[in-house]
Amino acid sequence: MGFLIEQCTLYELTPEVLGDCKPFVCDKSDLNEFFEKDAFNYRQELMGKSYCFRLDEDPSVIICAFTVANDSIKANMLPNSRKKKVNKEVPRAKQMRSYPAVLIGRLGVSKDWEGKGLGRELMDFIKSWFINPNNKTGCRFVVVDAYNEEGPLSYYLKNGFSYLFSTEEQERDYTGVPEGKELETRLMYFDLIAISTGTVVD
């Protein structure tokens, strides 16, 4: 067990929760603005739901927050080499053109709690959440559109994610980003079968 499970409680991020808490501040200003202003609009439009872990000994403290939404990996639209990688652990009889996934739309840890391994704990929690028998829908992959920066990319790689496209050039070609324009984000994914069955997926 970890700090988030033992000393914090999960809440849906609502206006009431935010009103009871000190401002949530992570290292990305756009994330702070999203959780403060936009998360509720996403919820009302059924585009995503946001959650946070609050410290039990002081519930006014938000340790971390994240947003999740339904998504998919459209394997039939990937280059052949990437399609084979995505399909690798799926039995041939079950291989599909599109696989159900959950999108981590936003994720942040409070600046005051950085460097304590809580980002990894949070990711482990999210992964386990979607293989729980009580989950009401099938979900094979976790996907993220990560900031194309060393810190975020390293975080997701360390947490077992892979690039959906092998190179930035390939991703640019398949996502319609104009040639010569820098990719602001990279598409990455994690195969939940790795923890559902206790195996390691390369």
C-alpha positions in Angstrom: 0.0 0.0 0.0 1.1 3.6 -0.5 0.7 7.1 0.8 -2.3 7.9 -1.4 -4.3 4.9 -0.4 -3.3 4.9 3.3 -3.3 8.7 4.1 -5.5 10.3 1.5 -9.1 9.9 0.2 -10.2 10.0 -3.5 -12.9 12.6 -4.3 -14.5 13.7 -7.5 -13.3 17.2 -8.3 -16.4 19.4 -7.9 -16.9 23.1 -7.2 -17.7 22.2 -3.6 -14.5 20.3 -3.2 -12.4 23.1 -4.7 -14.2 25.6 -2.5 -13.2 23.6 0.6 -9.6 23.3 -0.4 -6.5 25.5 -0.8 -5.6 26.3 -4.4 -4.1 23.3 -6.2 -0.8 24.3 -7.8 1.4 21.9 -9.9 4.3 22.8 -12.2 2.1 23.4 -15.2 0.1 26.6 -15.2 -2.3 25.3 -17.9 -3.1 22.3 -15.7 -3.8 24.5 -12.7 -6.2 26.6 -14.8 -7.9 23.5 -16.2 -8.6 22.0 -12.7 -9.7 25.4 -11.4 -11.9 26.5 -14.3 -12.5 24.0 -17.0 -12.9 20.6 -15.3 -16.5 21.2 -14.5 -17.4 22.2 -18.0 -15.8 19.0 -19.3 -18.0 17.1 -16.8 -21.2 18.9 -17.7 -20.6 18.2 -21.4 -19.8 14.5 -20.6 -16.3 14.9 -22.0 -14.4 13.8 -19.0 -14.4 13.5 -15.2 -11.8 14.9 -12.8 -10.8 13.4 -9.5 -8.4 14.4 -6.7 -6.7 12.8 -3.6 -7.1 14.9 -0.5 -4.9 14.6 2.6 -6.8 12.9 5.4 -5.2 14.9 8.2 -5.9 18.1 6.4 -8.7 17.7 3.8 -8.1 21.3 2.5 -4.9 19.9 0.8 -5.2 18.4 -2.6 -2.2 16.2 -3.2 -2.9 15.4 -6.9 -5.6 15.6 -9.5 -6.4 13.8 -12.8 -9.0 13.7 -15.5 -10.1 10.6 -17.4 -12.3 10.0 -20.4 -13.3 7.3 -22.9 -11.1 6.8 -25.9 -9.8 4.1 -28.2 -6.7 3.0 -30.1 -7.6 2.6 -33.8 -5.2 -0.1 -34.7 -6.3 -0.2 -38.3 -5.0 3.3 -38.8 -1.5 2.7 -37.5 1.6 1.9 -39.6 2.0 -1.9 -39.9 4.9 -2.1 -37.5 3.0 -0.2 -34.8 -0.2 -2.2 -35.5 1.8 -5.4 -34.8 3.1 -4.0 -31.6 -0.3 -3.0 -30.3 -1.8 -6.4 -31.4 1.2 -8.3 -30.0 -0.5 -9.5 -26.7 -4.0 -9.8 -28.1 -5.0 -13.3 -29.2 -5.5 -13.4 -33.0 -9.2 -14.3 -32.6 -9.8 -11.2 -30.5 -7.8 -8.7 -32.6 -9.9 -5.7 -33.6 -9.7 -2.6 -35.7 -10.2 -0.4 -32.6 -9.6 -1.2 -28.9 -11.3 0.4 -25.9 -9.1 2.7 -23.9 -9.2 5.3 -21.2 -7.6 8.7 -21.8 -5.7 10.5 -19.1 -6.6 14.0 -20.2 -4.9 15.8 -17.4 -2.6 14.7 -14.5 -0.7 16.7 -11.9 0.9 16.5 -8.5 1.0 19.4 -6.1 4.3 21.3 -6.1 4.4 20.9 -2.3 4.4 17.1 -2.7 6.8 16.6 -5.6 9.7 14.2 -5.4 8.0 11.8 -3.0 7.0 9.1 -5.6 3.4 10.1 -5.6 3.2 10.5 -9.4 4.0 6.8 -9.7 1.5 5.9 -7.0 -1.1 7.9 -8.8 -0.4 6.1 -12.1 -0.5 2.7 -10.4 -3.9 3.7 -8.9 -5.3 4.7 -12.2 -4.2 1.5 -13.9 -5.6 -0.7 -11.1 -8.9 1.3 -11.2 -9.6 0.2 -14.8 -8.9 -3.5 -14.2 -11.0 -3.6 -11.1 -13.9 -6.2 -11.4 -16.3 -3.4 -10.5 -15.4 -1.4 -13.5 -18.5 -1.1 -15.6 -16.9 -1.2 -19.0 -14.1 -2.9 -20.9 -10.9 -1.1 -21.1 -7.7 -2.6 -22.6 -5.4 0.4 -22.8 -4.6 3.6 -21.0 -3.6 6.4 -23.4 -2.2 9.8 -23.0 -1.2 12.8 -25.2 1.9 13.7 -23.2 3.7 17.0 -23.3 6.6 16.5 -25.7 9.1 17.5 -23.0 11.8 15.4 -21.3 10.0 15.4 -17.9 6.6 14.2 -18.9 7.9 11.8 -21.5 10.3 10.3 -19.0 7.5 10.0 -16.4 5.3 8.0 -18.7 8.1 5.8 -20.0 9.2 5.0 -16.4 5.6 4.0 -15.8 5.5 1.4 -18.6 4.0 3.5 -21.4 5.2 3.1 -25.0 5.0 5.6 -27.9 2.1 4.9 -30.2 4.3 6.0 -33.1 8.0 5.0 -33.2 9.2 8.5 -34.3 8.0 12.0 -34.2 8.2 12.1 -38.0 5.9 9.1 -38.2 3.5 10.6 -35.7 3.4 13.9 -37.6 2.6 12.1 -40.8 -0.2 10.0 -39.4 -1.8 12.8 -37.3 -1.7 15.5 -39.9 0.7 17.9 -38.3 2.3 20.1 -41.0 5.9 19.2 -41.9 8.4 21.3 -40.0 6.0 22.0 -37.2 7.2 20.8 -33.8 5.0 18.2 -32.1 3.7 19.7 -28.9 2.6 16.3 -27.5 3.4 12.6 -28.1 0.7 9.9 -28.1 1.6 7.1 -25.6 -0.2 4.0 -24.4 -0.1 1.3 -21.7 -1.5 -2.2 -22.2 -3.5 -3.1 -19.0 -3.2 -6.8 -19.7 0.3 -6.5 -18.3 -1.1 -6.0 -14.8 -4.4 -7.8 -15.3 -2.5 -11.1 -15.9 0.7 -10.2 -14.0 2.8 -10.4 -17.1 5.3 -7.9 -18.5 4.5 -6.5 -22.0 7.5 -5.3 -24.0 
